[in-house]
Amino acid sequence: MKLEDLNDLFIEELKDLYSAETQIVKALPKMVKAAHSKDLKLAFAAHLQETEGHVARLERIFEMLDESPKGKTCEGMKGVLKEGAEMISEDAEPEVKDAGLISAAQHVEHYEMAGYGTVRTYAELLRRDDIAHILQETLQEEKGADTKLTKLAQSINVEAESAGAASESAKPSKKKAAA
């Protein structure tokens, strides 16, 4: 598709976000399953419901624009989610894995926040305040999810550090092993 004006770019970026959100809907159940912390599992499950709402909002926006959301794969999100999948398959202490899952999830949130902030600004410039309002609502939810993850990380990262320290003290020292 040739991008001839800001409206074309706007639609292309919305399609990118739609692809990203649908990929996230598929990835979040795996993150729920992989998480050890009950609070982290609940946060991922809640964000799955929110993300399903984001997909529905984007579909509504595409209806308003008389456009199809299909036809684009968000390669950026594909890569970010691939890194998250690698964390899921890591052999790690449960607390360490949870800390890694939070990191992966925050990469996703930051990618989405950048995308939603951009398309919201395009909508404003295109005088589509109705759409800008919908996009702002989603942007606020993404920021809220990021804040929730940061709060969870404050305790989970400490647990991960403690797990690592306990693991280190259980290992034989290199000096003794070499003797």
N, C-alpha and C positions, 0 to 999 in steps of 0.2 A: 504494500500500500504506500503510495506516495503521500507524504505529509505536506499539504499545500498551505495550511494555515493553523492557527492555534486550536481551532475546533477539531481538526483532524488529529492533532497531537493529544488533545484532551481525550478523545475517544480511544485512541491507541493506549494511552496510559490507564484508562479505566479498564480496558480489556486485560492489560497486564495485571492490574490489581485483582480482577475477577479470577484470573488464572491462579494468582498467588493464594487468594483466599480458599479456592477449591482444593488446592494442594494442601493447605494447612488443615482443612477439615479432615482430610485423609490421614494426616500425620499425627494430629493430637491424640486420637485414641491409643496410638502406640506409645506416646509420651506418658499418658495416664498409666498405662500398664507398666512401663519401665520405672516410674517414680517409686521411691521407697517411702518418703514422707507422706503421711495422710494429708497434711495441709497442701502439699505440692500436687498430689493427685486431685484434690478438690479444686485447686486453682486451675489446673489444666482442663478438668471436666467443665468447669464454669466457662472457661474461655472457649471451649468447643461450642457451647451453646451460643455464646456471643458471636463467634465466627460464623456460625450458620446464619445468624441475623445479619451479619455483614454481607454475606452472599446474597441474601434476600434483598437487602437495600440496594446493592449494586444492580441486581436484576430489575428492581423498580426504576432505577436511574436509566438503565438501558431502554426500558419501556417508554420513559418520558422523552428520551432522545430518538425513539423509533429506530434503534440500532440493536444488533445482536452482540451479546457478550462473548461469543465464541470466536475462535480463530487465532488465538495467540497463546503461546506458552511462556510463562514468566520464568525465564532461565535463571534469573537472579535468585528467586525463591527456591527454585529447584536445587541450586547449589547450597543455599543456606540450610535447607531441609536435609540434604544429603549429609552435611556435617552433623546435624542433629541425629540422624540415623546412625552415624558412626559412633556417636556418644552412647546411644542405646546399646550397641553391640559390644562396647568396651567391657573388659573384665576389670571391674572396679569395686571398691568398697561401696556399700549402698549410699552412704552420706556423700562420698566423693562423686558418685554417679549423679546424685540429685543436684549437687553444685554444678556439674557439667550440663545437666539438662536445663537448669535455670539459665546458664550462659547461652546455650543454644536457643532457648525460647526468647531471650532478650535480643539476640541477633535478629530473630524473626520480627519482633515488635518494632525494633528500630527501623528495619527495612520498610515495614508497613507505615510507620509514622511518616517517613520521608515521602512515600508514595501518596498517602492521603493528604498531607500538607500541600503537596504540589498540585494535585488535581482540584483540591478545594480552591486554591488560588486561581487556577485556570477557570474554574466555574465562575468565580467572582468577576474575573476580567471579561468573561463572555456574557456577563449579566444574567447568569443562571443562579440567582440567589436561592431558589428553591432547591437546586441540586447542591449548592455550596453548603446549605444548612444540613442536609443529609450527610454529606461527607465530613463536616465538622463533628457531627454526632459520633460517627465511627472513629474519627481521629481521637476524640476525647476518650472513647472506650479503649483504644489501643494504648494511650498514655496511662490510663488507669490500670490496665493489665501489666504494663511495664513497672509501674509503681508497686503493685502487689508482688511482683516477682522480686523486686529490690528488697522489699520488707522480708519476704521469705528467705532471701539470700543472707540477710543479716544473721539469722540463726543457723541456717543450713551450712553456710560456708564455715562457721565456727565448728560445727559438728564434723565437717569434712576435715578440717585442720586437726581436730582432736583425734579423729580416726586415723589420720596419717601419722600422728605422733605415736599413737598406741601401736600401730603397725611397725613403725621404725624401732620402737623399744623391744618389740618381740623378735626382731631379726637378730641373728648372731652378728656381733661386730666383725668387721673385715679383718681386724688384727687377730682376733681369736680364730677366725675361719682360716687364716693364712698360716697359723702356727702349727 
